[in-house]
Amino acid sequence: MSAVPRQHKVDSPEELGRRIRAARKAQGLTQVDLAEIAGVGPRFLSELERGKDTVRLGLTIRIARLVGIDLFAIPRGSETRL
C-alpha cells in the first residue's frame, strides 16, 4: 500500500512560498540553482518564497512541481479527499 501524502492547506502566497522554500532547501538547492532549473530569474524565486502576491501563477506552479509539490483545487465541503 502506498503512503498517503501529507496535506497542508495553503491559504496565502506567504504559506505557499514557505512550503516551496522548505522543499527547495530539503533538496539541497540554492535559489540560484532552482531558478536556473526552472528557467526563471533568482529575483522571481526570491519574491515567490517571500510570498509576494504578484508573482505569475504559471511559473509558481512550475516551480512547485520541480520541488515535488503538487497543487490541488479541492472544493470546500467536498467528500473526496486525497
VMD Tcl script that builds the backbone (N, CA, C; Angstrom):
set m [mol new atoms 246]
animate dup $m
set s [atomselect $m all]
$s set {name element resname resid chain x y z} {
  {N N MET 1 A 0.849 -1.169 0.000}
  {CA C MET 1 A 0.000 0.000 0.000}
  {C C MET 1 A 0.896 1.234 0.000}
  {N N SER 2 A 0.575 2.198 -0.858}
  {CA C SER 2 A 1.392 3.414 -0.913}
  {C C SER 2 A 0.976 4.380 0.182}
  {N N ALA 3 A 1.920 5.182 0.603}
  {CA C ALA 3 A 1.661 6.148 1.669}
  {C C ALA 3 A 0.835 7.308 1.127}
  {N N VAL 4 A -0.063 7.806 1.936}
  {CA C VAL 4 A -0.863 8.970 1.570}
  {C C VAL 4 A -0.012 10.206 1.812}
  {N N PRO 5 A 0.099 11.099 0.812}
  {CA C PRO 5 A 0.919 12.296 1.006}
  {C C PRO 5 A 0.337 13.185 2.094}
  {N N ARG 6 A 1.223 13.846 2.825}
  {CA C ARG 6 A 0.770 14.804 3.835}
  {C C ARG 6 A 0.109 15.978 3.143}
  {N N GLN 7 A -1.007 16.390 3.671}
  {CA C GLN 7 A -1.740 17.505 3.085}
  {C C GLN 7 A -1.600 18.732 3.968}
  {N N HIS 8 A -1.452 19.846 3.325}
  {CA C HIS 8 A -1.352 21.116 4.028}
  {C C HIS 8 A -2.203 22.126 3.293}
  {N N LYS 9 A -3.034 22.814 4.035}
  {CA C LYS 9 A -3.845 23.853 3.420}
  {C C LYS 9 A -2.964 25.073 3.177}
  {N N VAL 10 A -3.004 25.549 1.969}
  {CA C VAL 10 A -2.274 26.757 1.601}
  {C C VAL 10 A -3.304 27.830 1.342}
  {N N ASP 11 A -3.326 28.835 2.213}
  {CA C ASP 11 A -4.340 29.869 2.052}
  {C C ASP 11 A -3.769 31.272 1.901}
  {N N SER 12 A -2.476 31.328 1.566}
  {CA C SER 12 A -1.874 32.635 1.317}
  {C C SER 12 A -0.626 32.454 0.465}
  {N N PRO 13 A -0.232 33.495 -0.253}
  {CA C PRO 13 A 1.019 33.430 -1.010}
  {C C PRO 13 A 2.223 33.163 -0.095}
  {N N GLU 14 A 2.163 33.716 1.123}
  {CA C GLU 14 A 3.279 33.521 2.063}
  {C C GLU 14 A 3.427 32.050 2.444}
  {N N GLU 15 A 2.301 31.376 2.669}
  {CA C GLU 15 A 2.352 29.958 3.040}
  {C C GLU 15 A 2.900 29.118 1.896}
  {N N LEU 16 A 2.455 29.381 0.681}
  {CA C LEU 16 A 2.981 28.644 -0.466}
  {C C LEU 16 A 4.472 28.907 -0.611}
  {N N GLY 17 A 4.887 30.149 -0.445}
  {CA C GLY 17 A 6.302 30.486 -0.529}
  {C C GLY 17 A 7.127 29.742 0.510}
  {N N ARG 18 A 6.619 29.662 1.742}
  {CA C ARG 18 A 7.332 28.922 2.802}
  {C C ARG 18 A 7.482 27.447 2.446}
  {N N ARG 19 A 6.441 26.876 1.894}
  {CA C ARG 19 A 6.492 25.449 1.531}
  {C C ARG 19 A 7.469 25.206 0.382}
  {N N ILE 20 A 7.466 26.094 -0.593}
  {CA C ILE 20 A 8.412 25.951 -1.706}
  {C C ILE 20 A 9.844 26.116 -1.196}
  {N N ARG 21 A 10.087 27.095 -0.341}
  {CA C ARG 21 A 11.425 27.303 0.228}
  {C C ARG 21 A 11.887 26.063 0.995}
  {N N ALA 22 A 11.010 25.506 1.818}
  {CA C ALA 22 A 11.365 24.330 2.611}
  {C C ALA 22 A 11.688 23.139 1.709}
  {N N ALA 23 A 10.888 22.949 0.668}
  {CA C ALA 23 A 11.134 21.836 -0.253}
  {C C ALA 23 A 12.444 22.036 -1.011}
  {N N ARG 24 A 12.715 23.268 -1.423}
  {CA C ARG 24 A 13.980 23.552 -2.134}
  {C C ARG 24 A 15.161 23.252 -1.235}
  {N N LYS 25 A 15.108 23.730 -0.001}
  {CA C LYS 25 A 16.215 23.506 0.929}
  {C C LYS 25 A 16.381 22.029 1.258}
  {N N ALA 26 A 15.265 21.304 1.379}
  {CA C ALA 26 A 15.331 19.869 1.661}
  {C C ALA 26 A 16.035 19.114 0.539}
  {N N GLN 27 A 15.985 19.663 -0.680}
  {CA C GLN 27 A 16.656 19.046 -1.821}
  {C C GLN 27 A 18.075 19.559 -1.999}
  {N N GLY 28 A 18.505 20.431 -1.100}
  {CA C GLY 28 A 19.867 20.943 -1.160}
  {C C GLY 28 A 20.111 21.929 -2.283}
  {N N LEU 29 A 19.054 22.588 -2.734}
  {CA C LEU 29 A 19.185 23.552 -3.827}
  {C C LEU 29 A 19.252 24.969 -3.286}
  {N N THR 30 A 20.070 25.796 -3.916}
  {CA C THR 30 A 20.059 27.225 -3.620}
  {C C THR 30 A 18.977 27.875 -4.479}
  {N N GLN 31 A 18.656 29.116 -4.170}
  {CA C GLN 31 A 17.705 29.833 -5.017}
  {C C GLN 31 A 18.235 29.947 -6.438}
  {N N VAL 32 A 19.513 30.178 -6.578}
  {CA C VAL 32 A 20.113 30.306 -7.913}
  {C C VAL 32 A 19.997 28.984 -8.669}
  {N N ASP 33 A 20.258 27.864 -7.978}
  {CA C ASP 33 A 20.138 26.543 -8.619}
  {C C ASP 33 A 18.727 26.320 -9.143}
  {N N LEU 34 A 17.731 26.516 -8.274}
  {CA C LEU 34 A 16.348 26.256 -8.665}
  {C C LEU 34 A 15.881 27.237 -9.733}
  {N N ALA 35 A 16.269 28.480 -9.625}
  {CA C ALA 35 A 15.887 29.457 -10.643}
  {C C ALA 35 A 16.408 29.032 -12.012}
  {N N GLU 36 A 17.641 28.553 -12.043}
  {CA C GLU 36 A 18.232 28.101 -13.306}
  {C C GLU 36 A 17.479 26.895 -13.855}
  {N N ILE 37 A 17.171 25.929 -13.004}
  {CA C ILE 37 A 16.440 24.734 -13.430}
  {C C ILE 37 A 15.054 25.101 -13.951}
  {N N ALA 38 A 14.398 26.047 -13.270}
  {CA C ALA 38 A 13.030 26.441 -13.626}
  {C C ALA 38 A 12.982 27.419 -14.794}
  {N N GLY 39 A 14.115 27.988 -15.148}
  {CA C GLY 39 A 14.131 28.956 -16.238}
  {C C GLY 39 A 13.576 30.306 -15.836}
  {N N VAL 40 A 13.767 30.666 -14.572}
  {CA C VAL 40 A 13.330 31.977 -14.082}
  {C C VAL 40 A 14.529 32.674 -13.459}
  {N N GLY 41 A 14.383 33.947 -13.169}
  {CA C GLY 41 A 15.456 34.681 -12.518}
  {C C GLY 41 A 15.442 34.454 -11.013}
  {N N PRO 42 A 16.598 34.594 -10.369}
  {CA C PRO 42 A 16.658 34.442 -8.913}
  {C C PRO 42 A 15.745 35.430 -8.186}
  {N N ARG 43 A 15.556 36.613 -8.758}
  {CA C ARG 43 A 14.672 37.599 -8.125}
  {C C ARG 43 A 13.233 37.089 -8.068}
  {N N PHE 44 A 12.778 36.479 -9.160}
  {CA C PHE 44 A 11.428 35.920 -9.171}
  {C C PHE 44 A 11.286 34.872 -8.076}
  {N N LEU 45 A 12.244 33.976 -7.980}
  {CA C LEU 45 A 12.175 32.911 -6.982}
  {C C LEU 45 A 12.206 33.488 -5.568}
  {N N SER 46 A 13.039 34.479 -5.342}
  {CA C SER 46 A 13.102 35.131 -4.043}
  {C C SER 46 A 11.752 35.750 -3.672}
  {N N GLU 47 A 11.129 36.424 -4.628}
  {CA C GLU 47 A 9.824 37.042 -4.378}
  {C C GLU 47 A 8.757 35.985 -4.121}
  {N N LEU 48 A 8.813 34.888 -4.854}
  {CA C LEU 48 A 7.871 33.792 -4.653}
  {C C LEU 48 A 8.007 33.227 -3.241}
  {N N GLU 49 A 9.231 32.966 -2.818}
  {CA C GLU 49 A 9.459 32.390 -1.496}
  {C C GLU 49 A 9.080 33.356 -0.366}
  {N N ARG 50 A 9.115 34.642 -0.640}
  {CA C ARG 50 A 8.714 35.629 0.360}
  {C C ARG 50 A 7.203 35.873 0.355}
  {N N GLY 51 A 6.511 35.261 -0.604}
  {CA C GLY 51 A 5.055 35.383 -0.644}
  {C C GLY 51 A 4.530 36.602 -1.362}
  {N N LYS 52 A 5.344 37.193 -2.213}
  {CA C LYS 52 A 4.860 38.352 -2.969}
  {C C LYS 52 A 3.676 37.902 -3.820}
  {N N ASP 53 A 2.548 38.556 -3.646}
  {CA C ASP 53 A 1.328 38.074 -4.281}
  {C C ASP 53 A 1.150 38.513 -5.728}
  {N N THR 54 A 2.159 39.097 -6.313}
  {CA C THR 54 A 2.046 39.488 -7.712}
  {C C THR 54 A 2.856 38.583 -8.640}
  {N N VAL 55 A 3.409 37.498 -8.108}
  {CA C VAL 55 A 4.173 36.596 -8.964}
  {C C VAL 55 A 3.236 35.874 -9.931}
  {N N ARG 56 A 3.780 35.373 -11.029}
  {CA C ARG 56 A 2.978 34.724 -12.063}
  {C C ARG 56 A 2.610 33.303 -11.665}
  {N N LEU 57 A 1.335 32.976 -11.772}
  {CA C LEU 57 A 0.822 31.682 -11.341}
  {C C LEU 57 A 1.445 30.519 -12.115}
  {N N GLY 58 A 1.577 30.642 -13.417}
  {CA C GLY 58 A 2.145 29.551 -14.211}
  {C C GLY 58 A 3.557 29.197 -13.774}
  {N N LEU 59 A 4.368 30.216 -13.538}
  {CA C LEU 59 A 5.734 29.963 -13.078}
  {C C LEU 59 A 5.738 29.411 -11.660}
  {N N THR 60 A 4.830 29.884 -10.838}
  {CA C THR 60 A 4.726 29.376 -9.471}
  {C C THR 60 A 4.401 27.890 -9.482}
  {N N ILE 61 A 3.461 27.482 -10.299}
  {CA C ILE 61 A 3.096 26.068 -10.391}
  {C C ILE 61 A 4.268 25.246 -10.912}
  {N N ARG 62 A 4.983 25.745 -11.898}
  {CA C ARG 62 A 6.141 25.015 -12.431}
  {C C ARG 62 A 7.186 24.804 -11.346}
  {N N ILE 63 A 7.489 25.832 -10.576}
  {CA C ILE 63 A 8.491 25.722 -9.522}
  {C C ILE 63 A 8.022 24.765 -8.435}
  {N N ALA 64 A 6.754 24.847 -8.053}
  {CA C ALA 64 A 6.225 23.908 -7.052}
  {C C ALA 64 A 6.404 22.476 -7.524}
  {N N ARG 65 A 6.090 22.197 -8.768}
  {CA C ARG 65 A 6.246 20.841 -9.298}
  {C C ARG 65 A 7.705 20.408 -9.304}
  {N N LEU 66 A 8.606 21.327 -9.619}
  {CA C LEU 66 A 10.035 20.983 -9.659}
  {C C LEU 66 A 10.579 20.577 -8.295}
  {N N VAL 67 A 10.015 21.123 -7.226}
  {CA C VAL 67 A 10.483 20.751 -5.886}
  {C C VAL 67 A 9.597 19.680 -5.256}
  {N N GLY 68 A 8.713 19.077 -6.056}
  {CA C GLY 68 A 7.926 17.949 -5.575}
  {C C GLY 68 A 6.637 18.303 -4.868}
  {N N ILE 69 A 6.104 19.495 -5.123}
  {CA C ILE 69 A 4.832 19.899 -4.515}
  {C C ILE 69 A 3.754 19.887 -5.597}
  {N N ASP 70 A 2.724 19.074 -5.389}
  {CA C ASP 70 A 1.571 19.063 -6.277}
  {C C ASP 70 A 0.493 19.942 -5.671}
  {N N LEU 71 A -0.117 20.753 -6.491}
  {CA C LEU 71 A -1.179 21.646 -6.033}
  {C C LEU 71 A -2.521 21.088 -6.481}
  {N N PHE 72 A -3.499 21.114 -5.587}
  {CA C PHE 72 A -4.829 20.616 -5.878}
  {C C PHE 72 A -5.857 21.697 -5.567}
  {N N ALA 73 A -6.884 21.751 -6.367}
  {CA C ALA 73 A -8.015 22.639 -6.089}
  {C C ALA 73 A -9.168 21.739 -5.668}
  {N N ILE 74 A -9.413 21.663 -4.374}
  {CA C ILE 74 A -10.443 20.792 -3.829}
  {C C ILE 74 A -11.563 21.674 -3.282}
  {N N PRO 75 A -12.762 21.531 -3.821}
  {CA C PRO 75 A -13.860 22.356 -3.328}
  {C C PRO 75 A -14.082 22.140 -1.827}
  {N N ARG 76 A -14.312 23.223 -1.113}
  {CA C ARG 76 A -14.631 23.111 0.310}
  {C C ARG 76 A -15.875 22.277 0.489}
  {N N GLY 77 A -15.866 21.431 1.506}
  {CA C GLY 77 A -17.008 20.590 1.783}
  {C C GLY 77 A -17.064 19.346 0.905}
  {N N SER 78 A -16.087 19.183 0.024}
  {CA C SER 78 A -16.046 18.020 -0.842}
  {C C SER 78 A -15.793 16.781 -0.006}
  {N N GLU 79 A -16.484 15.722 -0.299}
  {CA C GLU 79 A -16.290 14.486 0.442}
  {C C GLU 79 A -15.079 13.728 -0.061}
  {N N THR 80 A -14.604 14.054 -1.250}
  {CA C THR 80 A -13.438 13.386 -1.808}
  {C C THR 80 A -12.193 14.109 -1.318}
  {N N ARG 81 A -11.387 13.440 -0.573}
  {CA C ARG 81 A -10.134 13.989 -0.069}
  {C C ARG 81 A -9.007 13.083 -0.476}
  {N N LEU 82 A -7.839 13.661 -0.706}
  {CA C LEU 82 A -6.653 12.881 -1.069}
  {C C LEU 82 A -6.123 12.157 0.128}
}
mol reanalyze $m
mol bondsrecalc $m
mol representation Tube
mol addrep $m
